[in-house]
C-alpha cells in the first residue's frame, strides 16, 4: 500500500495574518522605527539660503555642523528644513544630522560666491633692470565672506614699464590662484602692475633700479695732500645712473705694497684721496666689474 506526502508552500497572506494575530495577543511588538529620508542640497552657494528635504512624520532634532557654524533645532518631518543665509556663509563641507527614533547623517558642500575682492602680491619691491623672470605676482580672488573662490576665473595681469613698454597676460586661476612672471625693463623707474578681475582692480608698484655698473672709468689729479682719484658718472650698461651708496673699490699698487679703499657713490660719482708719492698703479672695481687703470710716476 502506497503512502504519499504532500509538501505545501506557505501562503504569504496567511503568514501575514498569523503575524498580525500574534501581534494582537502581545507576543510580537509592532513598534518599528519609521523610515526617514533626508536629501541635502546638491548646489549650495555661500551666503544664499537653501533647504534640506525630509520625509516621514512627527518631530525630529536637526543638527548642522559647518566650517564656521553649528546649530540645533526641532523640525517637523515631511517638511523642508530651512537653512538661512547666515548659516551658510563659510564655504566648505557641512554635515547634517537628523535624529528621530534613530539618527542619520548626510554631507554637502557650500561653494564660494562670486569674487568680491582680489588679493595681489608682487615680489620684489625693487628689481634691477634687464633681468629675466625678475618680477613675479600672484592673485587670490575672494567672495564677500572671505572665502577663496576655487571656481576658475580669469585674472588679467598688466605690467607697464618705464620707457613705455607694456605687457598684458590674462591668466585663469587654478585652485583659487593665478600667477605670472615677467622681465624687468631697460630703464630705471617705477613699474606699474595691475591685476584685474571684472570690476575689481588692484595696483602695485615695483621700483626698477640700475643694474651693476658698466664701463667704469677713473681719472686722477695731484693735490697738495696726494692724488685725488674719482670716477666718471657711474652708469649701468643701459645708461641708467647707478644709485648713490653703491660701493666702489679703489686699489693702489706700488713699491710699498697694495692698499684698497671702499667708497660709496655720492651724486653719481665716487672719489678718494690717496697719499701716493711713488710710482703706483691705481685701479677701480665695483662688485665683479673692473674699470680702467692709471699709472702714476714719482712726484
ABEGO torsion letter per residue (X at the ends): XBBBBBBBBBBAAAAAAAAAAAAAAGABBABBBBBBBBBBBABBBBGBBBBBBBBEBEBBBBBBBBAABBBBBBBBBGBBBBBBAAAAABBEBBBBBBBBABBBBBBBBBBBBBBABBBBBBOBABBBBGBBGABBBBBBBBBAAGBBBABBBBBBBBBBBBGGBBBBBBBBBBGGBBBBBBBBBABBEBBBBBBBBEABBBBBBBBBBBBBBBGBBBBBBBBAAEBBBBBBBBBBAAGBBBBBGBBBBBBBBBAAEBBBBBBBBBGGBBBBBBBBABBBBBBBBBEABBBBBBBBBBX
